[in-house]
Amino acid sequence: MARRSSRSQSKHDAKVRQIAKGLEKKGYAVKADIKGYPKPATIGGFRPDVVAKKGTERRIVEVETSDSVNSARDLGQQQAFSRADKRSRNTKFSRAVVKTAKS
């Protein structure tokens, strides 16, 4: 599994926080895999970065960085979260990729 540098991890966490706060402002109840938020449950063996719920709608968001995108873990997460999306018309899965400079 590709490991993120500390700089990449910091950018990743900042993007997760930005997405979580944005969804909260839109009225979603948010769980996020960063400090200060309750952790989301795993889906297909993977913990998404953000799970947000409003009414019957559920949003799953995964954030990747330049050094983790298209890794085996990323591809596994995409498959698991896409399956959850396809199983429920009320679930939407999206990804965000944060650009990071190579160290």
Secondary structure by P-SEA (a helix, b strand, c coil): cccccaaaaaaaaaaaaaaaaaaaaacccccccccccccccccccccccbbbbcccbbbbbbbbcccccccaaaaaaaaaaaaaaaacccbbbbbbbbbbccc
